[in-house]
Amino acid sequence: MRSYLELPNGRLICRNCGADNTDHFTRLGICPRCGTQRASWDLDNTRCPECGAGQAIAYHKEDICPYCGADNSGARALRAQGGGRQLQRFFVNPVGILAILFALGPLATPLTQGKLGPYINIGVCTVFAVFLSCLVVFMSYSMRTTFRGYSWSRRVKKGLRPPLVLIMAVALVAALALALLFIATYKDEGSSKLLNSLIYSGIFILFSLAFALGAAQQYVGYLDDMLQLPEPIFAHEDRLVRVITESAQRKLGNRTPLHLLGMERLPTGGAKILFAHYGDPEYRTAKNGTPITVREERKWLVVTDEWGNILSMREEGLPRLAEVKPPKETALQKVEGQ
């Protein structure tokens, strides 16, 4: 089913959020405002690298995401490079070349038949090590933009999320340890030929992983420093609040101005925000005869993921009439004024 509804008058309305997409990128059937908000860094599928919104930015003449306002000119430049240039950028450097060499290194194993033949299974080592080493390198390349999202998410998400450099170092140390273990034990009497074969293969696999992660780390730096892709939205609380506020107002009706009462970042990188809406002033008389001004106050608690997608939204308590003075600025005015 298409993600938009075509009305008799020719307007194209998003089935999810009700946004009018007639003048946007409906040729792809994706709402530029809420279309595919998820933690996706698939830049080749025209998603905004800041908020993840599917918006066909390749067709956006100003390269500005209509959802979060990010400048996506860097993403356009990245796609314009094509697969060959991106492959070259990833692998044509010292660590990238080492990753390829260690992935293809086991192909030389048959040359060691005379020396290692009695201790390892040459055929198994060659096929097993080459297959897994190449798979590791290929997966690292295919996840190159995902690694960028991971690197940024470490700053806001709690829990064990080691940097790529640390994972690379652990893999490198493990590979060196396996190499020393193999050298020290492969000639021992009673040593298992199968175990020796697994250790031998593991050396190449771990070295391939370590250097592939190193190449990925360099590529992430290229995306951030050279192309200057916009930082993801969860790294900018002001933009995150603006996106969440706009989404909440759409759910309540765009004429409902919301005031920000408090915000708490969650371990997942998302946010828990308390909004309030104040009705029109009503003039009453207190019990002592003093004239007072009261307003209807309603509060909503909104929980979102790191991309600003609303996971839950519920009204806190019951509406009440109170002698309250709403803030001078709404949540959107406060964010836009920063």
C-alpha positions as CSV (number, residue, x, y, z in Angstrom):
1,M,0.0,0.0,0.0
2,R,1.3,3.5,-0.8
3,S,2.2,5.7,2.1
4,Y,0.0,8.5,0.9
5,L,-3.6,8.9,0.1
6,E,-4.6,10.6,-3.2
7,L,-7.7,12.8,-2.7
8,P,-10.2,13.6,-5.5
9,N,-8.9,17.2,-5.6
10,G,-5.4,15.9,-6.5
11,R,-3.8,16.5,-3.1
12,L,-1.6,13.8,-1.7
13,I,-1.9,13.3,2.0
14,C,0.4,11.1,4.2
15,R,-1.5,8.2,5.7
16,N,0.6,8.3,8.8
17,C,0.7,11.9,9.9
18,G,-1.7,13.7,7.6
19,A,1.0,16.0,6.0
20,D,0.2,17.4,2.6
21,N,2.9,16.1,0.4
22,T,1.6,17.3,-3.0
23,D,4.5,19.7,-3.5
24,H,7.2,17.4,-2.2
25,F,8.7,14.1,-3.2
26,T,5.6,11.9,-3.6
27,R,7.0,10.3,-6.7
28,L,8.8,8.0,-4.3
29,G,5.7,7.5,-2.1
30,I,7.5,8.7,1.0
31,C,6.3,11.4,3.3
32,P,9.2,13.9,3.8
33,R,8.0,14.8,7.2
34,C,7.5,11.4,8.9
35,G,8.1,8.8,6.2
36,T,10.7,6.5,7.4
37,Q,12.0,7.8,10.7
38,R,14.2,5.1,12.1
39,A,17.9,4.7,13.0
40,S,18.9,4.1,9.4
41,W,22.1,5.5,8.0
42,D,21.4,4.2,4.5
43,L,22.5,7.4,2.7
44,D,22.2,5.7,-0.6
45,N,18.4,5.4,-0.1
46,T,17.9,9.1,0.2
47,R,17.4,9.3,4.0
48,C,18.5,12.4,5.9
49,P,21.7,11.6,7.7
50,E,20.6,13.7,10.7
51,C,17.1,12.6,11.5
52,G,16.7,9.5,9.2
53,A,13.7,10.8,7.5
54,G,13.0,9.3,4.0
55,Q,12.7,12.4,1.9
56,A,14.4,11.9,-1.5
57,I,17.0,14.5,-0.7
58,A,18.6,13.8,-4.1
59,Y,15.7,15.7,-5.6
60,H,15.6,18.6,-3.1
61,K,17.0,21.6,-4.8
62,E,18.2,23.2,-1.6
63,D,19.5,20.0,0.1
64,I,17.6,21.0,3.2
65,C,15.7,18.3,5.1
66,P,12.1,19.5,5.4
67,Y,11.7,17.6,8.6
68,C,14.7,18.6,10.8
69,G,16.3,21.4,8.7
70,A,19.7,19.6,8.2
71,D,21.9,20.6,5.3
72,N,22.4,17.5,3.3
73,S,24.7,18.8,0.6
74,G,27.4,16.4,2.0
75,A,25.1,13.5,1.5
76,R,24.5,14.5,-2.1
77,A,28.2,14.7,-2.7
78,L,28.7,11.3,-1.2
79,R,26.1,9.7,-3.4
80,A,27.5,11.5,-6.4
81,Q,30.8,9.7,-5.9
82,G,29.3,6.3,-6.8
83,G,30.3,2.9,-5.5
84,G,33.7,2.9,-7.0
85,R,34.9,6.1,-5.4
86,Q,33.5,5.1,-2.0
87,L,35.2,1.7,-2.3
88,Q,38.5,3.4,-3.1
89,R,38.0,5.9,-0.2
90,F,37.5,3.0,2.2
91,F,40.3,0.6,1.2
92,V,43.0,2.7,-0.5
93,N,44.9,3.5,2.7
94,P,47.3,1.5,4.9
95,V,44.8,-0.2,7.1
96,G,42.4,-0.9,4.3
97,I,45.2,-2.5,2.2
98,L,46.2,-4.6,5.2
99,A,42.6,-5.8,5.7
100,I,42.5,-7.0,2.1
101,L,45.9,-8.7,2.4
102,F,45.0,-10.6,5.5
103,A,41.6,-11.6,4.0
104,L,43.3,-13.1,0.9
105,G,46.4,-14.2,2.8
106,P,45.1,-17.8,3.4
107,L,45.2,-18.4,-0.3
108,A,48.9,-18.9,0.1
109,T,48.4,-21.7,2.6
110,P,48.9,-24.5,0.1
111,L,52.5,-23.1,-0.4
112,T,53.2,-24.2,3.2
113,Q,52.2,-27.8,2.5
114,G,55.7,-29.1,3.3
115,K,56.1,-27.3,6.6
116,L,52.5,-27.1,8.0
117,G,50.9,-30.0,6.2
118,P,51.4,-32.5,9.0
119,Y,49.9,-30.2,11.6
120,I,46.9,-28.5,9.9
121,N,44.3,-29.3,7.3
122,I,45.5,-27.2,4.3
123,G,42.2,-27.4,2.4
124,V,40.0,-26.6,5.3
125,C,42.2,-23.7,6.4
126,T,42.3,-22.2,3.0
127,V,38.6,-22.2,2.3
128,F,37.4,-21.5,5.9
129,A,39.8,-18.6,6.5
130,V,39.4,-17.0,3.2
131,F,35.6,-17.2,3.3
132,L,35.2,-15.8,6.9
133,S,38.0,-13.2,6.4
134,C,36.5,-11.8,3.2
135,L,33.0,-11.9,4.8
136,V,34.3,-9.8,7.8
137,V,35.9,-7.2,5.4
138,F,32.8,-7.1,3.2
139,M,30.4,-6.6,6.2
140,S,32.7,-3.8,7.6
141,Y,32.5,-2.0,4.2
142,S,28.7,-2.5,3.9
143,M,28.2,-1.1,7.4
144,R,30.4,1.9,6.9
145,T,27.6,4.5,7.4
146,T,26.2,2.4,10.3
147,F,29.5,2.7,12.1
148,R,29.1,6.5,11.9
149,G,25.7,6.3,13.6
150,Y,27.2,4.0,16.2
151,S,30.1,6.4,16.9
152,W,27.7,9.2,17.5
153,S,25.2,7.2,19.5
154,R,27.9,6.4,22.0
155,R,27.7,10.0,23.2
156,V,24.0,9.8,24.2
157,K,23.3,6.1,24.8
158,K,24.2,4.6,28.1
159,G,25.7,1.1,28.6
160,L,28.7,-0.7,27.2
161,R,29.4,0.8,23.8
162,P,33.1,0.7,23.2
163,P,34.6,2.9,20.5
164,L,35.7,1.3,17.2
165,V,39.3,1.9,18.0
166,L,39.0,-0.1,21.2
167,I,37.3,-3.0,19.3
168,M,40.0,-2.9,16.7
169,A,42.7,-3.0,19.4
170,V,41.1,-6.0,21.1
171,A,40.8,-7.9,17.8
172,L,44.5,-7.1,17.1
173,V,45.7,-8.3,20.5
174,A,43.6,-11.5,20.1
175,A,45.1,-12.1,16.7
176,L,48.6,-11.7,18.0
177,A,47.9,-14.0,20.9
178,L,46.6,-16.7,18.6
179,A,49.6,-16.3,16.4
180,L,52.0,-16.8,19.4
181,L,49.9,-19.7,20.6
182,F,50.0,-21.4,17.2
183,I,53.8,-20.9,16.9
184,A,54.3,-22.3,20.4
185,T,52.1,-25.4,20.2
186,Y,51.4,-26.5,16.6
187,K,54.4,-29.0,16.6
188,D,53.6,-30.5,20.1
189,E,52.9,-34.2,20.2
190,G,49.3,-35.0,20.6
191,S,48.2,-31.6,19.4
192,S,44.9,-31.7,17.5
193,K,45.1,-31.1,13.8
194,L,41.6,-29.6,13.9
195,L,42.4,-27.3,16.7
196,N,45.5,-26.1,15.0
197,S,43.5,-25.5,11.8
198,L,41.0,-23.4,13.8
199,I,43.7,-21.4,15.5
200,Y,45.5,-20.8,12.1
201,S,42.3,-19.6,10.5
202,G,41.4,-17.4,13.5
203,I,44.6,-15.5,13.1
204,F,43.7,-14.3,9.6
205,I,40.0,-13.7,10.5
206,L,40.9,-11.5,13.5
207,F,43.6,-9.6,11.7
208,S,41.1,-8.9,8.9
209,L,38.5,-7.7,11.4
210,A,40.9,-5.4,13.2
211,F,42.2,-3.7,10.0
212,A,38.7,-3.6,8.5
213,L,37.5,-1.7,11.6
214,G,40.4,0.6,11.3
215,A,39.4,1.4,7.7
216,A,35.9,2.0,8.9
217,Q,37.1,4.4,11.5
218,Q,39.0,6.3,8.9
219,Y,36.0,6.4,6.7
220,V,33.8,7.8,9.5
221,G,36.3,10.5,10.0
222,Y,36.1,11.3,6.3
223,L,32.3,11.6,6.5
224,D,32.5,13.9,9.5
225,D,35.5,16.1,8.6
226,M,35.7,16.2,4.8
227,L,32.1,15.8,3.7
228,Q,30.8,17.4,6.9
229,L,27.7,15.3,7.1
230,P,25.2,16.8,9.6
231,E,25.5,15.4,13.1
232,P,22.6,13.1,14.0
233,I,19.6,14.8,15.6
234,F,20.0,13.0,18.9
235,A,23.3,15.0,19.4
236,H,21.4,18.3,19.1
237,E,18.9,18.7,21.9
238,D,17.4,21.9,20.5
239,R,16.6,20.3,17.2
240,L,15.4,17.1,18.9
241,V,13.0,19.1,21.1
242,R,11.7,21.0,18.0
243,V,11.0,17.8,16.1
244,I,9.3,16.2,19.1
245,T,7.3,19.4,19.7
246,E,6.1,19.5,16.1
247,S,5.2,15.8,16.2
248,A,3.3,16.3,19.5
249,Q,1.4,19.3,18.2
250,R,0.4,17.4,15.0
251,K,-1.1,14.7,17.2
252,L,-3.0,17.2,19.3
253,G,-3.9,19.6,16.5
254,N,-1.5,22.1,15.0
255,R,-3.4,25.0,16.8
256,T,-2.4,23.6,20.2
257,P,0.7,25.6,21.3
258,L,2.8,23.5,23.8
259,H,5.1,24.8,26.5
260,L,8.1,22.8,27.6
261,L,8.1,22.1,31.3
262,G,10.9,19.6,31.5
263,M,13.1,17.2,29.6
264,E,15.0,14.0,30.6
265,R,17.3,12.1,28.3
266,L,16.8,8.3,28.4
267,P,19.5,5.6,28.4
268,T,18.4,4.6,24.9
269,G,19.3,8.1,23.6
270,G,15.6,9.1,23.4
271,A,13.9,11.7,25.6
272,K,11.0,12.0,28.1
273,I,9.4,15.5,27.8
274,L,6.7,17.1,29.8
275,F,4.6,19.6,27.8
276,A,1.8,21.9,29.0
277,H,-1.0,23.7,27.2
278,Y,-2.7,26.7,28.7
279,G,-6.2,27.7,27.6
280,D,-7.5,31.2,27.1
281,P,-7.7,33.3,30.2
282,E,-10.9,33.3,32.2
283,Y,-11.7,36.0,34.7
284,R,-13.1,34.8,38.0
285,T,-13.6,36.2,41.5
286,A,-11.9,34.6,44.5
287,K,-13.7,33.7,47.7
288,N,-12.4,36.9,49.2
289,G,-13.8,38.9,46.4
290,T,-10.5,39.5,44.6
291,P,-10.6,39.3,40.8
292,I,-8.3,36.6,39.5
293,T,-7.3,35.2,36.1
294,V,-7.4,31.4,35.6
295,R,-6.5,29.2,32.7
296,E,-7.2,25.6,31.9
297,E,-3.9,23.7,32.3
298,R,-3.3,20.3,30.6
299,K,-0.1,18.4,30.7
300,W,1.2,15.6,28.4
301,L,4.2,13.3,28.9
302,V,5.9,12.3,25.7
303,V,8.5,9.5,25.3
304,T,10.5,9.2,22.1
305,D,13.4,7.3,20.7
306,E,16.7,8.9,19.8
307,W,15.4,10.1,16.4
308,G,12.4,12.0,17.8
309,N,9.8,9.3,17.0
310,I,7.0,9.4,19.5
311,L,6.8,6.0,21.3
312,S,4.1,7.0,23.8
313,M,2.1,10.1,24.6
314,R,-0.3,10.4,27.5
315,E,-2.0,13.1,29.4
316,E,-0.7,13.6,32.9
317,G,-3.5,14.1,35.4
318,L,-6.7,15.8,34.7
319,P,-7.3,19.3,33.2
320,R,-7.5,21.9,35.9
321,L,-8.4,25.5,36.2
322,A,-5.6,27.3,38.0
323,E,-4.2,30.8,38.5
324,V,-1.2,30.1,36.4
325,K,0.9,32.3,34.2
326,P,2.2,30.5,31.1
327,P,5.8,31.0,30.0
328,K,6.2,33.9,27.5
329,E,7.5,31.5,24.8
330,T,6.1,28.2,23.6
331,A,8.4,25.2,23.2
332,L,9.0,25.9,19.5
333,Q,9.7,29.6,20.1
334,K,12.1,28.8,22.9
335,V,14.1,26.4,20.7
336,E,14.1,28.6,17.6
337,G,15.3,31.5,19.7
338,Q,18.5,29.6,20.8
